[in-house]
Amino acid sequence: MEILFDTASLAVLEEMTPLYPVAGVTTNPTIIKAEGRIELYEHLRQIRRIIGPDRSLHIQVLAQDADGIVADAHRLLEQVDGGVFAKVPTTEQGIRAIRLLKDEGIGVTATAIYSRIQGTLAIEAGADYIAPYFNRMEDRGIDASAMVKSLAKIIDRHGVGCKILAASFKNVAQVSAALEAGAAAVTVPPALLRAALATPDVTEAVNAFTRDWNDTFGTTELP
């Protein structure tokens, strides 16, 4: 299982990467927009510096035609590092680009997946990860859990190395549902994970333990 941070915030990554067992970071143009008019490649290199060489970094291309997608992927690898996974939208041109990139041995995450056929084609094209949009599917009345489960069965049945990297979450219940359905990885906004660990019930339980210890030993520290 892999848990990734879905963010491009350097401050958040500096603070939270040491705290959580994260396997990597995902970004997209919308996430990067939230950072303002940054110097793109320097910013992405800083993300790599923070997370280190052993965590995965997934960065989305902008081109919509296959040749342009391949060129974008090359640019990302040249400007950031050779371990970047190029995030490629799962369109007709994207499927062709995935095949071309995999012929070169470049890591690919097929993104913007809303249907089984998209996921199936991306798997067959050789994508390393496929990213179904969990919350967005639910918003459109699509059974996201069933979708993930179906794609997981295809991967298992054919013994391919592709991993489901579920994305687009609005709450931790969706994250849990994606993992239960068979996602090998999830990418989650860091604030969502932080909120899940800071619920009143958790806080009260921790405070109660501290009070009980203090009542017994007159201190809140171990001897």
N, C-alpha and C positions, 0 to 999 in steps of 0.2 A: 504494500500500500504506500502511496505517495501523497503527501499534502504539500501543496504549493501556495505561495502568496500571489494573489492577483492584484498587483500594485506596481507603480513606478516611483513611489515616494522614497527618496533616499533617507529621509529622516525616519520614516516608519521602518524601513528595512534595517537601518543601523540599530534602532531600538529593539525590534522584535525578532530579528533573525537569531540572536543568541538565546532567546527564550523558548522558541518553538522548534519541534523536530521537522523542519521544512525541507523538502527535497529540491526546491527550486522556485523560480519566479516566472510568472506570465505577464505579458503586457499586450496592449493593443492600442490603436490610435486614439480611442476615447479615453483610456487610462492615461496615456501620455499627455493628452490635451489638458488634463487636470493639473499638470505640472507647469503649465504656462509655456512661454517662448524659451525653451531650454536649448542648449547646444546639444543636439540629439545624441551624437555618437559618444561624446564625452560623458553624458548622463548615463548612457547604457553601459559604458565601460566602468563607471562608478558602481552601478548595480552589480556588475561582475566582481568588482573588487570586494564589495560588501559580502556577497554570498559565497565567494570563493570558487575555485575551479571544479569542485566536485558536485556542485548543485547545478541543475539544469536551468537554462535561460531560454525562454520562448519569446520571440519577437516577430510581430506581424509585418508582412509585406504590404505594399500599397498598390502595386500594379494589378490590373485585372486581366491582362492577357498572359498566356503561358510564358512567352519569351521575356516579358517584362518582370513577371514573378521570379523567374530564374535569375534575372539580372539583379533584382532587389535582394534576393537571398545571398548572392555572391557579395553584394555590397555590405550586407550586415556581417557576414563572416569576416570580410576583410577589415571592416572598421571596428568590430567588437572583439570577436575571437572565433576560432574555427569550431568551437563546441556549441555554438548557438543552434537552436532548433528554429527553423523558419516556419512561422505560422501562415498557412496557406488556406484561404477560403475554399470551401468544397463546392466549387462551381465546375462547369464543363472545362473551362480553361485551367482552373485550379487542379483538376484531376490530371490533366496532361502535364502540368508543371510538377506535380508530385512525382510522377514517373520519371521525368527528366532529372529532377534533383536526386532521387534515390539512385539513379544510374551513376551519379557522381559520388554517392556515399554521403550526401548531406542530410542531416537530421531534419525531419519534417513533422509538424503538428498540423493535421487537417482540422480547420476550425469552421465555425458557423454551421454546425450540423443540426438539422431539424428533422431529419427523416432517416429511416432504416436504409433506404437505397443510397443516400449520400454516404452514410457510414460504411456500408458494404463496399461501395466503389473506392472509398479512400483506403480501406483495409487492403483491397485487391491491388491498388496502385502502389502500395508499399509504405504508407505512412507509419511513422513510429508511434504517434499518438493520434487519436481522434477526439475532438472536443465537442460533444453534444451540449447544447445550451439548455440547461435543465429548467430554470425558472421561465425563460422565454417560451419554451415548449408548453409548460403548464399554463402560461398566460393565453396561449392559443388553443387551449383545450386538448393538447396532446398529452397522452400518458407518458410522462418522461421516464418514470421507473421502468415501465414495460419496454420502452425504447432501449434503455441502457441494458436491460436484461437480455433482450434479443441480440444486441450487438455483442455482448459478452459471450453468448452461446456460439455465435459465429466464430469469434476469435478462438474459443476453446475447441470447437469442433474441428477447425482446420489447423490448429497448432501454430498459428502465426504469432510473430513477436509484437504485434501492435498492442498498445495499451489504451484503454478508455480514460481520457482525462476530462472528467465532467466539469463544466464551467457554468457561469451565470446562476449564482445563488443569492437568494434574499433572506434566507434563514438557515439555521443549523439543522432543522428537520429535513430540509431538502438535501443538505450535504450527507446526512446519515442515510437517507433514502437512496441516494446515488451509490454510495458504497455498498449498501445492502443488496442493491440490484446487480452489482458486479463491476462497478467502476474500479479500475486499478489505481486511479489517481483522481484527486479533486483539486481545483484551484479556487481559493477562497479569499475574499477581501479580509485583510488582517483584522479590521475592526469587528468583523463578524465573529472571529475566533475569540477576540478579547471579550466581547460582550457575553459570549457563551460561558466564559470562566468567571464572570463577575456578577452572576445573578444573586439576588438577595438571599436565596436559600444557601448557596455556597458560602457567601460571606458570613451569614449567621452561624452556620455550622463551625466555621473556623474560629469565629469569635467565642462561641460557646466552649470549644475545647480550651481556648486560652483562659477563659474565666474559671473553668473547673480546675485547671492546673494551678492557677493563682490562688484559688480558695484553699487548695490542699497544701501547697508548698510556699505560699507567700511570695511567689516570683513568677515571671513569665518566661524564664530562661531555664534551660537544663543545667544541672549542677556541673 
